[in-house]
Amino acid sequence: MKKFNLSLVAILATSTFALAGGDIAPVEPVVETPYVEDTSAFYLGLGWGGMKADLDTDLLSINKQSDTFNQVMLQAGYKFNDYVAVEGRYYIGTDNNSWNWYDGQAGSRILGGQSVSADAWDLFVKPMYPVTDSFDIYALLGYGETSFDYSWGRSTDFGDTGGFAWGLGAAYNFSDNVAIFVDYIDQEDGDLNDYFLVNGVLVPSKLKISFDTWTVGVTYTF
């Protein structure tokens, strides 16, 4: 009787496996893939601020040893993640300033006046650090070029200086799309060469310029 019961259990178990397909699939553990948020984005910005030029000449003197131009800044950039972006900027000087040039060798005689304007552009790598979810600090490292247009009488001269530029700034994010920022940029110092008429003779003169910008603005991230 005991053998009969064991045989009956074996038959029932065999028929159950047959109905189930004849084998039992192993249970695979569920592996969850961690979610990584994509923070790359394109952004545009608009700013307002000032451009300051510290001036020095080797022969002639100017009525201003430093001058400041109001500027509007246009900005476009691409953010790869929360820590690195690339950015381009263009500064438009919104006013013309007046310079008077003097001949220091002829009793400080006024040689003439010039209407001066300034523009600049930059291309940066932008390392960023998110201090909080809303507040970032950043650096700007790259190449910049400054253009001075100055008119003396009927002639117009153009002077461009370019080279390494760097800056520091901070931004506050009101939402995922809108942020305000403030920053300072030290443009490359440069020399502008020109000729001035002194006692009927064209005399070469060099204008050394140290150029800085500061900007307050708003960006929109798409």
C-alpha positions in Angstrom: 0.0 0.0 0.0 2.9 2.4 0.8 4.5 1.7 -2.5 1.2 2.3 -4.3 0.9 5.8 -2.7 4.5 6.8 -3.6 3.8 5.6 -7.2 0.6 7.6 -7.4 2.4 10.8 -6.2 5.1 10.3 -8.8 2.5 9.9 -11.6 0.7 13.0 -10.5 3.9 15.0 -10.4 5.0 13.8 -13.8 1.7 14.7 -15.4 1.8 18.2 -13.8 5.2 18.9 -15.3 4.0 17.7 -18.7 1.1 20.0 -18.6 3.4 22.9 -17.7 5.6 22.3 -20.7 8.0 19.9 -19.2 10.5 22.3 -17.6 10.6 25.1 -15.1 12.2 28.4 -16.2 14.6 30.0 -13.6 13.4 33.2 -12.1 15.6 36.2 -13.3 16.3 39.0 -10.8 14.9 42.4 -11.9 17.7 44.9 -12.6 16.7 48.5 -12.4 18.6 51.0 -14.7 19.3 54.2 -12.9 17.7 57.3 -14.4 20.2 60.0 -15.6 18.6 63.4 -16.3 19.6 65.0 -19.6 20.5 68.7 -18.7 21.9 69.7 -22.1 20.2 72.7 -23.6 20.5 75.7 -25.9 20.1 79.2 -24.5 19.9 82.8 -25.5 20.5 85.9 -23.4 20.3 89.7 -23.4 22.3 91.9 -21.1 23.2 95.6 -20.4 26.3 97.0 -18.8 29.5 99.0 -19.3 32.8 98.7 -21.2 35.7 100.5 -19.5 38.9 101.4 -21.4 42.0 102.5 -19.5 44.1 104.5 -21.9 47.8 105.3 -22.1 49.8 106.9 -25.0 53.6 107.1 -25.6 53.6 110.5 -27.4 50.3 112.3 -27.3 48.0 112.9 -24.3 44.3 112.6 -24.1 41.7 114.5 -22.1 40.6 111.1 -20.6 42.9 108.5 -19.2 39.9 106.1 -18.9 36.6 106.0 -20.5 33.4 104.1 -20.1 30.9 103.1 -22.8 27.4 101.8 -22.3 26.8 98.5 -24.0 24.1 96.0 -24.9 25.2 92.3 -24.9 23.8 89.5 -27.1 24.5 86.0 -25.9 24.1 82.5 -27.3 25.3 79.3 -25.7 25.0 75.5 -25.5 25.0 73.7 -22.1 26.3 70.2 -22.3 25.4 69.4 -18.6 25.3 71.2 -15.3 29.0 71.8 -15.3 30.2 72.8 -18.8 28.9 75.0 -21.6 30.2 77.0 -24.6 29.1 80.5 -25.1 29.4 83.4 -27.6 28.9 87.1 -26.9 28.7 90.3 -28.8 28.8 93.7 -27.1 27.3 96.7 -28.9 28.4 100.1 -27.7 25.4 102.3 -27.5 27.0 105.8 -27.3 29.8 107.8 -28.8 32.3 109.5 -26.5 34.5 112.5 -27.3 38.3 112.5 -26.9 40.6 115.5 -27.3 44.1 114.8 -28.3 47.0 117.1 -27.1 50.6 117.6 -28.3 52.7 117.5 -25.1 55.7 118.7 -27.1 54.0 122.0 -28.2 52.6 123.5 -25.1 49.6 121.1 -24.7 48.1 122.3 -28.0 44.8 120.6 -28.9 45.4 118.7 -32.1 41.8 117.8 -32.6 38.7 116.0 -31.2 37.6 112.5 -32.0 34.2 110.7 -31.7 34.9 107.3 -30.3 32.8 104.1 -30.1 33.5 100.6 -29.0 32.3 97.1 -29.7 33.5 93.6 -28.7 32.9 89.9 -29.1 34.0 86.8 -27.2 33.9 83.0 -27.5 34.2 81.1 -24.2 34.3 77.7 -22.6 32.1 78.1 -19.5 32.9 75.9 -16.4 29.9 76.0 -14.0 29.3 74.9 -10.4 25.7 74.6 -9.1 25.9 75.8 -5.5 22.2 75.1 -5.0 19.3 74.0 -7.3 18.8 77.7 -8.2 22.1 79.4 -7.8 25.2 78.8 -10.0 28.7 80.3 -10.2 30.8 80.2 -13.3 34.0 81.1 -15.1 34.5 82.3 -18.7 37.7 81.3 -20.5 38.4 82.0 -24.2 39.2 84.5 -26.9 37.9 88.0 -27.2 38.3 91.0 -29.6 37.6 94.7 -29.1 37.0 97.2 -31.9 37.4 100.9 -31.6 36.0 103.2 -34.2 37.2 106.8 -33.9 36.5 109.6 -36.3 38.8 112.6 -36.7 37.5 115.2 -39.1 36.6 113.4 -42.4 38.8 110.4 -41.7 37.7 107.3 -39.8 40.2 104.8 -38.3 39.6 101.4 -37.0 41.6 99.7 -34.2 41.1 96.1 -33.2 42.8 94.3 -30.3 42.3 90.6 -29.5 43.5 87.7 -27.4 42.9 85.7 -24.2 39.8 86.9 -22.2 38.5 85.6 -18.9 35.7 86.3 -16.5 33.7 85.3 -13.4 30.0 85.4 -12.8 26.9 84.1 -11.0 23.4 83.2 -12.1 20.1 82.7 -10.3 17.5 80.4 -11.9 13.8 81.4 -11.4 12.6 78.4 -13.3 14.0 75.7 -15.7 13.9 78.3 -18.5 14.5 81.8 -17.0 17.6 83.0 -15.1 19.3 86.3 -14.4 23.1 86.7 -14.3 25.8 89.2 -13.5 29.5 88.9 -14.6 32.8 90.6 -15.2 35.2 90.0 -18.1 38.8 91.1 -18.5 39.4 91.4 -22.2 42.9 91.2 -23.8 45.0 94.3 -23.4 46.2 95.7 -26.7 48.0 98.5 -28.6 46.5 100.7 -31.3 48.9 102.5 -33.7 48.1 105.7 -35.5 49.7 108.8 -36.9 49.0 112.4 -35.9 49.9 115.7 -37.6 52.3 117.7 -35.4 53.8 120.9 -36.8 53.1 119.7 -40.3 54.7 116.3 -39.7 52.9 112.9 -39.3 54.1 111.5 -36.0 53.4 107.8 -35.1 51.7 107.3 -31.7 50.7 104.2 -29.8 47.6 103.9 -27.8 47.6 101.2 -25.1 44.2 100.0 -24.0 43.2 97.8 -21.1 39.6 96.8 -21.6 36.9 95.4 -19.2 33.2 94.7 -19.4 30.5 94.0 -16.8 27.0 92.9 -17.6 23.7 92.2 -15.9 21.3 90.2 -18.0 18.6 87.5 -18.4 18.8 84.1 -20.2 16.1 81.8 -21.6 16.9 78.1 -21.9 15.0 76.1 -24.5 
